[in-house]
Amino acid sequence: MPNYTFVDTKTNIEWEEYFTSYSAKDLFLSDNPHIKQKLVPLGFIPQNGSSLSKTPASWQEHLRNVKKGAGRNSTVKT
């Protein structure tokens, strides 16, 4: 279920609400004109280290073969 952050413009109170559909959220906002949806940035999981170090050896071997066949100016990292 998607969750949305709302702000009551009269009291400045902020809270999260869960809705089963986008149309239910729209209905809620149209029934409550003093409440506005607040846009909040999405949370991301930071990545530590290279993605390549987390791949199986078979993938790294495949990249080595690609680099070998790609020519002298290849930018494939292995």
N, CA, C and O atoms as a Maestro MAE file, in Angstrom:
{
 s_m_m2io_version
 :::
 2.0.0
}

f_m_ct {
 s_m_title
 :::
 protein
 m_atom[312] {
  # First column is atom index #
  i_m_mmod_type
  r_m_x_coord
  r_m_y_coord
  r_m_z_coord
  i_m_residue_number
  s_m_chain_name
  s_m_pdb_residue_name
  s_m_pdb_atom_name
  i_m_atomic_number
  :::
  1 25 0.838 -1.184 0.000 1 A "MET " " N  " 7
  2 3 0.000 0.000 0.000 1 A "MET " " CA " 6
  3 2 0.884 1.249 0.000 1 A "MET " " C  " 6
  4 15 1.843 1.343 0.766 1 A "MET " " O  " 8
  5 25 0.554 2.185 -0.854 2 A "PRO " " N  " 7
  6 3 1.330 3.433 -0.831 2 A "PRO " " CA " 6
  7 2 0.973 4.278 0.384 2 A "PRO " " C  " 6
  8 15 -0.176 4.302 0.825 2 A "PRO " " O  " 8
  9 25 1.963 4.961 0.910 3 A "ASN " " N  " 7
  10 3 1.700 5.892 2.009 3 A "ASN " " CA " 6
  11 2 2.015 7.300 1.534 3 A "ASN " " C  " 6
  12 15 2.922 7.508 0.729 3 A "ASN " " O  " 8
  13 25 1.264 8.253 2.034 4 A "TYR " " N  " 7
  14 3 1.374 9.649 1.638 4 A "TYR " " CA " 6
  15 2 1.510 10.510 2.889 4 A "TYR " " C  " 6
  16 15 0.981 10.172 3.948 4 A "TYR " " O  " 8
  17 25 2.213 11.608 2.757 5 A "THR " " N  " 7
  18 3 2.348 12.556 3.859 5 A "THR " " CA " 6
  19 2 1.417 13.725 3.592 5 A "THR " " C  " 6
  20 15 1.403 14.289 2.497 5 A "THR " " O  " 8
  21 25 0.631 14.086 4.615 6 A "PHE " " N  " 7
  22 3 -0.338 15.172 4.497 6 A "PHE " " CA " 6
  23 2 -0.059 16.236 5.538 6 A "PHE " " C  " 6
  24 15 0.547 15.975 6.577 6 A "PHE " " O  " 8
  25 25 -0.519 17.455 5.234 7 A "VAL " " N  " 7
  26 3 -0.405 18.576 6.163 7 A "VAL " " CA " 6
  27 2 -1.768 19.250 6.253 7 A "VAL " " C  " 6
  28 15 -2.390 19.559 5.236 7 A "VAL " " O  " 8
  29 25 -2.223 19.474 7.487 8 A "ASP " " N  " 7
  30 3 -3.448 20.243 7.709 8 A "ASP " " CA " 6
  31 2 -3.054 21.713 7.671 8 A "ASP " " C  " 6
  32 15 -2.284 22.172 8.515 8 A "ASP " " O  " 8
  33 25 -3.579 22.454 6.697 9 A "THR " " N  " 7
  34 3 -3.183 23.864 6.532 9 A "THR " " CA " 6
  35 2 -3.700 24.761 7.649 9 A "THR " " C  " 6
  36 15 -3.189 25.864 7.843 9 A "THR " " O  " 8
  37 25 -4.702 24.303 8.379 10 A "LYS " " N  " 7
  38 3 -5.222 25.105 9.501 10 A "LYS " " CA " 6
  39 2 -4.346 24.972 10.743 10 A "LYS " " C  " 6
  40 15 -4.085 25.956 11.436 10 A "LYS " " O  " 8
  41 25 -3.896 23.755 11.020 11 A "THR " " N  " 7
  42 3 -3.150 23.510 12.259 11 A "THR " " CA " 6
  43 2 -1.655 23.255 12.035 11 A "THR " " C  " 6
  44 15 -0.879 23.232 12.991 11 A "THR " " O  " 8
  45 25 -1.260 23.068 10.795 12 A "ASN " " N  " 7
  46 3 0.124 22.740 10.442 12 A "ASN " " CA " 6
  47 2 0.571 21.376 10.973 12 A "ASN " " C  " 6
  48 15 1.770 21.125 11.099 12 A "ASN " " O  " 8
  49 25 -0.364 20.513 11.278 13 A "ILE " " N  " 7
  50 3 -0.042 19.161 11.742 13 A "ILE " " CA " 6
  51 2 0.236 18.295 10.521 13 A "ILE " " C  " 6
  52 15 -0.484 18.345 9.523 13 A "ILE " " O  " 8
  53 25 1.296 17.501 10.624 14 A "GLU " " N  " 7
  54 3 1.739 16.647 9.525 14 A "GLU " " CA " 6
  55 2 1.625 15.183 9.945 14 A "GLU " " C  " 6
  56 15 1.936 14.845 11.087 14 A "GLU " " O  " 8
  57 25 1.181 14.308 9.034 15 A "TRP " " N  " 7
  58 3 1.070 12.887 9.342 15 A "TRP " " CA " 6
  59 2 1.118 12.072 8.058 15 A "TRP " " C  " 6
  60 15 0.965 12.597 6.955 15 A "TRP " " O  " 8
  61 25 1.338 10.753 8.240 16 A "GLU " " N  " 7
  62 3 1.324 9.814 7.122 16 A "GLU " " CA " 6
  63 2 0.018 9.049 7.120 16 A "GLU " " C  " 6
  64 15 -0.531 8.713 8.169 16 A "GLU " " O  " 8
  65 25 -0.462 8.784 5.935 17 A "GLU " " N  " 7
  66 3 -1.720 8.052 5.779 17 A "GLU " " CA " 6
  67 2 -1.520 6.989 4.695 17 A "GLU " " C  " 6
  68 15 -0.785 7.210 3.733 17 A "GLU " " O  " 8
  69 25 -2.169 5.848 4.853 18 A "TYR " " N  " 7
  70 3 -2.072 4.756 3.889 18 A "TYR " " CA " 6
  71 2 -3.392 4.636 3.142 18 A "TYR " " C  " 6
  72 15 -4.463 4.686 3.746 18 A "TYR " " O  " 8
  73 25 -3.310 4.477 1.820 19 A "PHE " " N  " 7
  74 3 -4.507 4.311 0.995 19 A "PHE " " CA " 6
  75 2 -4.339 3.091 0.109 19 A "PHE " " C  " 6
  76 15 -3.230 2.736 -0.289 19 A "PHE " " O  " 8
  77 25 -5.459 2.460 -0.188 20 A "THR " " N  " 7
  78 3 -5.408 1.271 -1.038 20 A "THR " " CA " 6
  79 2 -5.360 1.638 -2.518 20 A "THR " " C  " 6
  80 15 -4.971 0.812 -3.345 20 A "THR " " O  " 8
  81 25 -5.749 2.861 -2.861 21 A "SER " " N  " 7
  82 3 -5.713 3.265 -4.268 21 A "SER " " CA " 6
  83 2 -5.478 4.770 -4.384 21 A "SER " " C  " 6
  84 15 -5.688 5.529 -3.438 21 A "SER " " O  " 8
  85 25 -5.041 5.166 -5.558 22 A "TYR " " N  " 7
  86 3 -4.811 6.578 -5.841 22 A "TYR " " CA " 6
  87 2 -6.126 7.348 -5.823 22 A "TYR " " C  " 6
  88 15 -6.171 8.488 -5.362 22 A "TYR " " O  " 8
  89 25 -7.204 6.730 -6.325 23 A "SER " " N  " 7
  90 3 -8.509 7.397 -6.349 23 A "SER " " CA " 6
  91 2 -9.044 7.628 -4.932 23 A "SER " " C  " 6
  92 15 -9.726 8.624 -4.691 23 A "SER " " O  " 8
  93 25 -8.745 6.728 -3.994 24 A "ALA " " N  " 7
  94 3 -9.165 6.916 -2.604 24 A "ALA " " CA " 6
  95 2 -8.458 8.124 -1.989 24 A "ALA " " C  " 6
  96 15 -9.057 8.880 -1.224 24 A "ALA " " O  " 8
  97 25 -7.180 8.297 -2.329 25 A "LYS " " N  " 7
  98 3 -6.430 9.461 -1.848 25 A "LYS " " CA " 6
  99 2 -7.015 10.749 -2.425 25 A "LYS " " C  " 6
  100 15 -7.172 11.738 -1.710 25 A "LYS " " O  " 8
  101 25 -7.338 10.736 -3.718 26 A "ASP " " N  " 7
  102 3 -7.929 11.914 -4.355 26 A "ASP " " CA " 6
  103 2 -9.285 12.264 -3.734 26 A "ASP " " C  " 6
  104 15 -9.596 13.438 -3.534 26 A "ASP " " O  " 8
  105 25 -10.082 11.251 -3.432 27 A "LEU " " N  " 7
  106 3 -11.378 11.471 -2.798 27 A "LEU " " CA " 6
  107 2 -11.197 12.094 -1.412 27 A "LEU " " C  " 6
  108 15 -11.918 13.020 -1.040 27 A "LEU " " O  " 8
  109 25 -10.230 11.578 -0.654 28 A "PHE " " N  " 7
  110 3 -9.925 12.114 0.671 28 A "PHE " " CA " 6
  111 2 -9.548 13.601 0.590 28 A "PHE " " C  " 6
  112 15 -10.019 14.411 1.388 28 A "PHE " " O  " 8
  113 25 -8.695 13.950 -0.383 29 A "LEU " " N  " 7
  114 3 -8.267 15.344 -0.537 29 A "LEU " " CA " 6
  115 2 -9.411 16.246 -0.995 29 A "LEU " " C  " 6
  116 15 -9.496 17.395 -0.563 29 A "LEU " " O  " 8
  117 25 -10.282 15.749 -1.855 30 A "SER " " N  " 7
  118 3 -11.410 16.581 -2.308 30 A "SER " " CA " 6
  119 2 -12.442 16.776 -1.196 30 A "SER " " C  " 6
  120 15 -13.107 17.811 -1.145 30 A "SER " " O  " 8
  121 25 -12.580 15.789 -0.305 31 A "ASP " " N  " 7
  122 3 -13.503 15.913 0.832 31 A "ASP " " CA " 6
  123 2 -12.943 16.799 1.944 31 A "ASP " " C  " 6
  124 15 -13.697 17.284 2.788 31 A "ASP " " O  " 8
  125 25 -11.636 17.011 1.949 32 A "ASN " " N  " 7
  126 3 -10.961 17.798 2.990 32 A "ASN " " CA " 6
  127 2 -10.088 18.869 2.337 32 A "ASN " " C  " 6
  128 15 -8.876 18.683 2.231 32 A "ASN " " O  " 8
  129 25 -10.674 19.984 1.898 33 A "PRO " " N  " 7
  130 3 -9.898 20.991 1.168 33 A "PRO " " CA " 6
  131 2 -8.816 21.684 1.998 33 A "PRO " " C  " 6
  132 15 -7.917 22.305 1.431 33 A "PRO " " O  " 8
  133 25 -8.883 21.590 3.322 34 A "HIS " " N  " 7
  134 3 -7.865 22.213 4.184 34 A "HIS " " CA " 6
  135 2 -6.639 21.313 4.362 34 A "HIS " " C  " 6
  136 15 -5.681 21.690 5.038 34 A "HIS " " O  " 8
  137 25 -6.670 20.125 3.754 35 A "ILE " " N  " 7
  138 3 -5.543 19.194 3.857 35 A "ILE " " CA " 6
  139 2 -4.853 19.112 2.501 35 A "ILE " " C  " 6
  140 15 -5.500 18.966 1.464 35 A "ILE " " O  " 8
  141 25 -3.536 19.210 2.531 36 A "LYS " " N  " 7
  142 3 -2.726 19.164 1.317 36 A "LYS " " CA " 6
  143 2 -1.725 18.024 1.424 36 A "LYS " " C  " 6
  144 15 -1.247 17.690 2.508 36 A "LYS " " O  " 8
  145 25 -1.423 17.441 0.283 37 A "GLN " " N  " 7
  146 3 -0.401 16.402 0.257 37 A "GLN " " CA " 6
  147 2 0.971 17.058 0.236 37 A "GLN " " C  " 6
  148 15 1.202 18.012 -0.508 37 A "GLN " " O  " 8
  149 25 1.880 16.541 1.059 38 A "LYS " " N  " 7
  150 3 3.240 17.065 1.110 38 A "LYS " " CA " 6
  151 2 4.139 16.116 0.314 38 A "LYS " " C  " 6
  152 15 4.112 14.902 0.519 38 A "LYS " " O  " 8
  153 25 4.921 16.674 -0.579 39 A "LEU " " N  " 7
  154 3 5.853 15.857 -1.346 39 A "LEU " " CA " 6
  155 2 7.117 15.632 -0.528 39 A "LEU " " C  " 6
  156 15 7.732 16.579 -0.037 39 A "LEU " " O  " 8
  157 25 7.488 14.381 -0.391 40 A "VAL " " N  " 7
  158 3 8.684 14.028 0.365 40 A "VAL " " CA " 6
  159 2 9.610 13.219 -0.542 40 A "VAL " " C  " 6
  160 15 9.137 12.389 -1.318 40 A "VAL " " O  " 8
  161 25 10.906 13.445 -0.457 41 A "PRO " " N  " 7
  162 3 11.831 12.688 -1.308 41 A "PRO " " CA " 6
  163 2 11.832 11.216 -0.929 41 A "PRO " " C  " 6
  164 15 11.625 10.852 0.229 41 A "PRO " " O  " 8
  165 25 12.067 10.388 -1.919 42 A "LEU " " N  " 7
  166 3 12.154 8.952 -1.680 42 A "LEU " " CA " 6
  167 2 13.436 8.630 -0.942 42 A "LEU " " C  " 6
  168 15 14.454 9.300 -1.122 42 A "LEU " " O  " 8
  169 25 13.383 7.612 -0.119 43 A "GLY " " N  " 7
  170 3 14.588 7.170 0.573 43 A "GLY " " CA " 6
  171 2 15.329 6.157 -0.275 43 A "GLY " " C  " 6
  172 15 14.716 5.277 -0.879 43 A "GLY " " O  " 8
  173 25 16.625 6.277 -0.321 44 A "PHE " " N  " 7
  174 3 17.445 5.356 -1.088 44 A "PHE " " CA " 6
  175 2 18.432 4.666 -0.168 44 A "PHE " " C  " 6
  176 15 18.867 5.230 0.835 44 A "PHE " " O  " 8
  177 25 18.776 3.449 -0.521 45 A "ILE " " N  " 7
  178 3 19.757 2.697 0.250 45 A "ILE " " CA " 6
  179 2 21.126 2.988 -0.343 45 A "ILE " " C  " 6
  180 15 21.356 2.712 -1.521 45 A "ILE " " O  " 8
  181 25 22.028 3.533 0.438 46 A "PRO " " N  " 7
  182 3 23.351 3.839 -0.111 46 A "PRO " " CA " 6
  183 2 24.110 2.558 -0.429 46 A "PRO " " C  " 6
  184 15 23.922 1.529 0.220 46 A "PRO " " O  " 8
  185 25 24.954 2.638 -1.421 47 A "GLN " " N  " 7
  186 3 25.746 1.483 -1.803 47 A "GLN " " CA " 6
  187 2 27.192 1.718 -1.422 47 A "GLN " " C  " 6
  188 15 27.768 2.755 -1.750 47 A "GLN " " O  " 8
  189 25 27.768 0.775 -0.744 48 A "ASN " " N  " 7
  190 3 29.183 0.858 -0.386 48 A "ASN " " CA " 6
  191 2 29.957 -0.101 -1.255 48 A "ASN " " C  " 6
  192 15 29.617 -1.282 -1.336 48 A "ASN " " O  " 8
  193 25 30.971 0.378 -1.893 49 A "GLY " " N  " 7
  194 3 31.803 -0.473 -2.721 49 A "GLY " " CA " 6
  195 2 31.266 -0.583 -4.132 49 A "GLY " " C  " 6
  196 15 30.228 -0.013 -4.467 49 A "GLY " " O  " 8
  197 25 31.970 -1.304 -4.928 50 A "SER " " N  " 7
  198 3 31.636 -1.475 -6.341 50 A "SER " " CA " 6
  199 2 30.574 -2.558 -6.514 50 A "SER " " C  " 6
  200 15 30.541 -3.537 -5.769 50 A "SER " " O  " 8
  201 25 29.713 -2.367 -7.501 51 A "SER " " N  " 7
  202 3 28.727 -3.399 -7.828 51 A "SER " " CA " 6
  203 2 29.426 -4.639 -8.353 51 A "SER " " C  " 6
  204 15 28.953 -5.761 -8.168 51 A "SER " " O  " 8
  205 25 30.559 -4.425 -9.012 52 A "LEU " " N  " 7
  206 3 31.286 -5.536 -9.603 52 A "LEU " " CA " 6
  207 2 31.775 -6.512 -8.538 52 A "LEU " " C  " 6
  208 15 31.839 -7.718 -8.780 52 A "LEU " " O  " 8
  209 25 32.119 -5.994 -7.362 53 A "SER " " N  " 7
  210 3 32.628 -6.882 -6.311 53 A "SER " " CA " 6
  211 2 31.528 -7.771 -5.740 53 A "SER " " C  " 6
  212 15 31.820 -8.744 -5.045 53 A "SER " " O  " 8
  213 25 30.260 -7.445 -6.028 54 A "LYS " " N  " 7
  214 3 29.147 -8.228 -5.496 54 A "LYS " " CA " 6
  215 2 28.587 -9.212 -6.528 54 A "LYS " " C  " 6
  216 15 27.610 -9.908 -6.253 54 A "LYS " " O  " 8
  217 25 29.200 -9.272 -7.709 55 A "THR " " N  " 7
  218 3 28.713 -10.166 -8.758 55 A "THR " " CA " 6
  219 2 29.456 -11.495 -8.683 55 A "THR " " C  " 6
  220 15 30.568 -11.563 -8.160 55 A "THR " " O  " 8
  221 25 28.834 -12.555 -9.210 56 A "PRO " " N  " 7
  222 3 29.502 -13.856 -9.177 56 A "PRO " " CA " 6
  223 2 30.707 -13.884 -10.123 56 A "PRO " " C  " 6
  224 15 30.809 -13.062 -11.034 56 A "PRO " " O  " 8
  225 25 31.600 -14.820 -9.904 57 A "ALA " " N  " 7
  226 3 32.813 -14.948 -10.709 57 A "ALA " " CA " 6
  227 2 32.480 -15.191 -12.178 57 A "ALA " " C  " 6
  228 15 33.221 -14.752 -13.057 57 A "ALA " " O  " 8
  229 25 31.394 -15.873 -12.452 58 A "SER " " N  " 7
  230 3 31.022 -16.145 -13.846 58 A "SER " " CA " 6
  231 2 30.732 -14.854 -14.602 58 A "SER " " C  " 6
  232 15 31.044 -14.755 -15.788 58 A "SER " " O  " 8
  233 25 30.141 -13.866 -13.938 59 A "TRP " " N  " 7
  234 3 29.862 -12.581 -14.585 59 A "TRP " " CA " 6
  235 2 31.175 -11.837 -14.858 59 A "TRP " " C  " 6
  236 15 31.343 -11.236 -15.919 59 A "TRP " " O  " 8
  237 25 32.080 -11.880 -13.915 60 A "GLN " " N  " 7
  238 3 33.364 -11.203 -14.111 60 A "GLN " " CA " 6
  239 2 34.148 -11.859 -15.253 60 A "GLN " " C  " 6
  240 15 34.822 -11.167 -16.016 60 A "GLN " " O  " 8
  241 25 34.063 -13.180 -15.373 61 A "GLU " " N  " 7
  242 3 34.701 -13.891 -16.479 61 A "GLU " " CA " 6
  243 2 34.067 -13.470 -17.809 61 A "GLU " " C  " 6
  244 15 34.766 -13.292 -18.806 61 A "GLU " " O  " 8
  245 25 32.759 -13.317 -17.814 62 A "HIS " " N  " 7
  246 3 32.045 -12.864 -19.013 62 A "HIS " " CA " 6
  247 2 32.529 -11.458 -19.408 62 A "HIS " " C  " 6
  248 15 32.762 -11.197 -20.589 62 A "HIS " " O  " 8
  249 25 32.678 -10.565 -18.443 63 A "LEU " " N  " 7
  250 3 33.171 -9.217 -18.737 63 A "LEU " " CA " 6
  251 2 34.589 -9.238 -19.286 63 A "LEU " " C  " 6
  252 15 34.919 -8.448 -20.171 63 A "LEU " " O  " 8
  253 25 35.430 -10.125 -18.779 64 A "ARG " " N  " 7
  254 3 36.797 -10.240 -19.306 64 A "ARG " " CA " 6
  255 2 36.768 -10.657 -20.774 64 A "ARG " " C  " 6
  256 15 37.543 -10.148 -21.584 64 A "ARG " " O  " 8
  257 25 35.872 -11.583 -21.115 65 A "ASN " " N  " 7
  258 3 35.746 -12.028 -22.507 65 A "ASN " " CA " 6
  259 2 35.216 -10.901 -23.388 65 A "ASN " " C  " 6
  260 15 35.658 -10.756 -24.528 65 A "ASN " " O  " 8
  261 25 34.288 -10.107 -22.886 66 A "VAL " " N  " 7
  262 3 33.753 -8.973 -23.637 66 A "VAL " " CA " 6
  263 2 34.861 -7.960 -23.886 66 A "VAL " " C  " 6
  264 15 35.003 -7.444 -24.994 66 A "VAL " " O  " 8
  265 25 35.644 -7.678 -22.851 67 A "LYS " " N  " 7
  266 3 36.726 -6.700 -22.984 67 A "LYS " " CA " 6
  267 2 37.762 -7.187 -23.991 67 A "LYS " " C  " 6
  268 15 38.274 -6.401 -24.789 67 A "LYS " " O  " 8
  269 25 38.073 -8.494 -23.955 68 A "LYS " " N  " 7
  270 3 39.047 -9.056 -24.880 68 A "LYS " " CA " 6
  271 2 38.607 -8.850 -26.329 68 A "LYS " " C  " 6
  272 15 39.427 -8.536 -27.192 68 A "LYS " " O  " 8
  273 25 37.318 -9.026 -26.592 69 A "GLY " " N  " 7
  274 3 36.809 -8.906 -27.951 69 A "GLY " " CA " 6
  275 2 36.425 -7.495 -28.349 69 A "GLY " " C  " 6
  276 15 36.074 -7.261 -29.505 69 A "GLY " " O  " 8
  277 25 36.482 -6.551 -27.427 70 A "ALA " " N  " 7
  278 3 36.005 -5.196 -27.702 70 A "ALA " " CA " 6
  279 2 37.045 -4.311 -28.378 70 A "ALA " " C  " 6
  280 15 36.689 -3.266 -28.924 70 A "ALA " " O  " 8
  281 25 38.283 -4.684 -28.358 71 A "GLY " " N  " 7
  282 3 39.299 -3.869 -29.016 71 A "GLY " " CA " 6
  283 2 40.147 -3.074 -28.046 71 A "GLY " " C  " 6
  284 15 39.972 -3.149 -26.830 71 A "GLY " " O  " 8
  285 25 41.064 -2.316 -28.605 72 A "ARG " " N  " 7
  286 3 42.069 -1.612 -27.821 72 A "ARG " " CA " 6
  287 2 41.507 -0.477 -26.977 72 A "ARG " " C  " 6
  288 15 41.985 -0.258 -25.864 72 A "ARG " " O  " 8
  289 25 40.509 0.251 -27.466 73 A "ASN " " N  " 7
  290 3 39.975 1.422 -26.755 73 A "ASN " " CA " 6
  291 2 38.749 1.077 -25.899 73 A "ASN " " C  " 6
  292 15 37.924 1.950 -25.627 73 A "ASN " " O  " 8
  293 25 38.628 -0.143 -25.490 74 A "SER " " N  " 7
  294 3 37.485 -0.582 -24.704 74 A "SER " " CA " 6
  295 2 37.448 0.119 -23.347 74 A "SER " " C  " 6
  296 15 38.481 0.339 -22.716 74 A "SER " " O  " 8
  297 25 36.223 0.467 -22.910 75 A "THR " " N  " 7
  298 3 36.052 1.079 -21.588 75 A "THR " " CA " 6
  299 2 35.382 0.117 -20.604 75 A "THR " " C  " 6
  300 15 34.960 0.527 -19.523 75 A "THR " " O  " 8
  301 25 35.287 -1.156 -20.977 76 A "VAL " " N  " 7
  302 3 34.695 -2.160 -20.086 76 A "VAL " " CA " 6
  303 2 35.622 -2.358 -18.897 76 A "VAL " " C  " 6
  304 15 36.816 -2.607 -19.060 76 A "VAL " " O  " 8
  305 25 35.057 -2.245 -17.702 77 A "LYS " " N  " 7
  306 3 35.861 -2.408 -16.477 77 A "LYS " " CA " 6
  307 2 35.720 -3.846 -15.995 77 A "LYS " " C  " 6
  308 15 34.615 -4.384 -15.916 77 A "LYS " " O  " 8
  309 25 36.852 -4.456 -15.674 78 A "THR " " N  " 7
  310 3 36.835 -5.833 -15.160 78 A "THR " " CA " 6
  311 2 37.540 -5.910 -13.842 78 A "THR " " C  " 6
  312 15 37.629 -6.986 -13.252 78 A "THR " " O  " 8
  :::
 }
 m_bond[311] {
  # First column is bond index #
  i_m_from
  i_m_to
  i_m_order
  :::
  1 1 2 1
  2 2 3 1
  3 3 4 2
  4 3 5 1
  5 5 6 1
  6 6 7 1
  7 7 8 2
  8 7 9 1
  9 9 10 1
  10 10 11 1
  11 11 12 2
  12 11 13 1
  13 13 14 1
  14 14 15 1
  15 15 16 2
  16 15 17 1
  17 17 18 1
  18 18 19 1
  19 19 20 2
  20 19 21 1
  21 21 22 1
  22 22 23 1
  23 23 24 2
  24 23 25 1
  25 25 26 1
  26 26 27 1
  27 27 28 2
  28 27 29 1
  29 29 30 1
  30 30 31 1
  31 31 32 2
  32 31 33 1
  33 33 34 1
  34 34 35 1
  35 35 36 2
  36 35 37 1
  37 37 38 1
  38 38 39 1
  39 39 40 2
  40 39 41 1
  41 41 42 1
  42 42 43 1
  43 43 44 2
  44 43 45 1
  45 45 46 1
  46 46 47 1
  47 47 48 2
  48 47 49 1
  49 49 50 1
  50 50 51 1
  51 51 52 2
  52 51 53 1
  53 53 54 1
  54 54 55 1
  55 55 56 2
  56 55 57 1
  57 57 58 1
  58 58 59 1
  59 59 60 2
  60 59 61 1
  61 61 62 1
  62 62 63 1
  63 63 64 2
  64 63 65 1
  65 65 66 1
  66 66 67 1
  67 67 68 2
  68 67 69 1
  69 69 70 1
  70 70 71 1
  71 71 72 2
  72 71 73 1
  73 73 74 1
  74 74 75 1
  75 75 76 2
  76 75 77 1
  77 77 78 1
  78 78 79 1
  79 79 80 2
  80 79 81 1
  81 81 82 1
  82 82 83 1
  83 83 84 2
  84 83 85 1
  85 85 86 1
  86 86 87 1
  87 87 88 2
  88 87 89 1
  89 89 90 1
  90 90 91 1
  91 91 92 2
  92 91 93 1
  93 93 94 1
  94 94 95 1
  95 95 96 2
  96 95 97 1
  97 97 98 1
  98 98 99 1
  99 99 100 2
  100 99 101 1
  101 101 102 1
  102 102 103 1
  103 103 104 2
  104 103 105 1
  105 105 106 1
  106 106 107 1
  107 107 108 2
  108 107 109 1
  109 109 110 1
  110 110 111 1
  111 111 112 2
  112 111 113 1
  113 113 114 1
  114 114 115 1
  115 115 116 2
  116 115 117 1
  117 117 118 1
  118 118 119 1
  119 119 120 2
  120 119 121 1
  121 121 122 1
  122 122 123 1
  123 123 124 2
  124 123 125 1
  125 125 126 1
  126 126 127 1
  127 127 128 2
  128 127 129 1
  129 129 130 1
  130 130 131 1
  131 131 132 2
  132 131 133 1
  133 133 134 1
  134 134 135 1
  135 135 136 2
  136 135 137 1
  137 137 138 1
  138 138 139 1
  139 139 140 2
  140 139 141 1
  141 141 142 1
  142 142 143 1
  143 143 144 2
  144 143 145 1
  145 145 146 1
  146 146 147 1
  147 147 148 2
  148 147 149 1
  149 149 150 1
  150 150 151 1
  151 151 152 2
  152 151 153 1
  153 153 154 1
  154 154 155 1
  155 155 156 2
  156 155 157 1
  157 157 158 1
  158 158 159 1
  159 159 160 2
  160 159 161 1
  161 161 162 1
  162 162 163 1
  163 163 164 2
  164 163 165 1
  165 165 166 1
  166 166 167 1
  167 167 168 2
  168 167 169 1
  169 169 170 1
  170 170 171 1
  171 171 172 2
  172 171 173 1
  173 173 174 1
  174 174 175 1
  175 175 176 2
  176 175 177 1
  177 177 178 1
  178 178 179 1
  179 179 180 2
  180 179 181 1
  181 181 182 1
  182 182 183 1
  183 183 184 2
  184 183 185 1
  185 185 186 1
  186 186 187 1
  187 187 188 2
  188 187 189 1
  189 189 190 1
  190 190 191 1
  191 191 192 2
  192 191 193 1
  193 193 194 1
  194 194 195 1
  195 195 196 2
  196 195 197 1
  197 197 198 1
  198 198 199 1
  199 199 200 2
  200 199 201 1
  201 201 202 1
  202 202 203 1
  203 203 204 2
  204 203 205 1
  205 205 206 1
  206 206 207 1
  207 207 208 2
  208 207 209 1
  209 209 210 1
  210 210 211 1
  211 211 212 2
  212 211 213 1
  213 213 214 1
  214 214 215 1
  215 215 216 2
  216 215 217 1
  217 217 218 1
  218 218 219 1
  219 219 220 2
  220 219 221 1
  221 221 222 1
  222 222 223 1
  223 223 224 2
  224 223 225 1
  225 225 226 1
  226 226 227 1
  227 227 228 2
  228 227 229 1
  229 229 230 1
  230 230 231 1
  231 231 232 2
  232 231 233 1
  233 233 234 1
  234 234 235 1
  235 235 236 2
  236 235 237 1
  237 237 238 1
  238 238 239 1
  239 239 240 2
  240 239 241 1
  241 241 242 1
  242 242 243 1
  243 243 244 2
  244 243 245 1
  245 245 246 1
  246 246 247 1
  247 247 248 2
  248 247 249 1
  249 249 250 1
  250 250 251 1
  251 251 252 2
  252 251 253 1
  253 253 254 1
  254 254 255 1
  255 255 256 2
  256 255 257 1
  257 257 258 1
  258 258 259 1
  259 259 260 2
  260 259 261 1
  261 261 262 1
  262 262 263 1
  263 263 264 2
  264 263 265 1
  265 265 266 1
  266 266 267 1
  267 267 268 2
  268 267 269 1
  269 269 270 1
  270 270 271 1
  271 271 272 2
  272 271 273 1
  273 273 274 1
  274 274 275 1
  275 275 276 2
  276 275 277 1
  277 277 278 1
  278 278 279 1
  279 279 280 2
  280 279 281 1
  281 281 282 1
  282 282 283 1
  283 283 284 2
  284 283 285 1
  285 285 286 1
  286 286 287 1
  287 287 288 2
  288 287 289 1
  289 289 290 1
  290 290 291 1
  291 291 292 2
  292 291 293 1
  293 293 294 1
  294 294 295 1
  295 295 296 2
  296 295 297 1
  297 297 298 1
  298 298 299 1
  299 299 300 2
  300 299 301 1
  301 301 302 1
  302 302 303 1
  303 303 304 2
  304 303 305 1
  305 305 306 1
  306 306 307 1
  307 307 308 2
  308 307 309 1
  309 309 310 1
  310 310 311 1
  311 311 312 2
  :::
 }
}
